[in-house]
């Protein structure tokens, strides 16, 4: 797995900020998932299952970063956009060479 950069755009979203504040390990334990699963959700490679989304929303309400379904689902779209941007940048660099 690539290095985790907690200052990337994916961590700046409401969902990313909530996960960072709550703690990846703690959240994984609460949801009974692996920590790599949490990182995949943040990066937008996968999304939480609906039961996990509901728990995330409920847990977030006890924090100053309350989430809704849109915040969680938008994470996957953002991840796809960021991967597409990086691909375009790589291909542009190859064309320039």
QUIKA-V860873 format. One record per residue. N is the residue number from 1. RES is the residue in one letter. PSI is psi in whole degrees, 0 to 359 (none if undefined). Layout:
n: <N	N>
res: <RES	RES>
psi: <PSI	PSI>
This chain:
n: <1	2	3	4	5	6	7	8	9	10	11	12	13	14	15	16	17	18	19	20	21	22	23	24	25	26	27	28	29	30	31	32	33	34	35	36	37	38	39	40	41	42	43	44	45	46	47	48	49	50	51	52	53	54	55	56	57	58	59	60	61	62	63	64	65	66	67	68	69	70	71	72	73	74	75	76	77	78	79	80	81	82	83	84	85	86	87	88	89	90	91	92	93	94	95	96	97>
res: <X	X	X	X	X	X	X	X	X	X	X	X	X	X	X	X	X	X	X	X	X	X	X	X	X	X	X	X	X	X	X	X	X	X	X	X	X	X	X	X	X	X	X	X	X	X	X	X	X	X	X	X	X	X	X	X	X	X	X	X	X	X	X	X	X	X	X	X	X	X	X	X	X	X	X	X	X	X	X	X	X	X	X	X	X	X	X	X	X	X	X	X	X	X	X	X	X>
psi: <144	161	144	120	102	6	8	167	329	330	349	354	165	317	314	317	319	312	317	316	318	323	126	311	314	317	317	318	316	320	353	47	173	158	324	328	318	314	325	323	316	317	347	10	325	172	154	150	157	318	325	323	316	316	318	315	316	316	321	334	340	5	177	8	68	134	157	176	326	319	318	314	328	338	321	318	316	317	318	318	317	319	321	317	315	322	315	318	317	314	324	322	323	323	322	335	none>
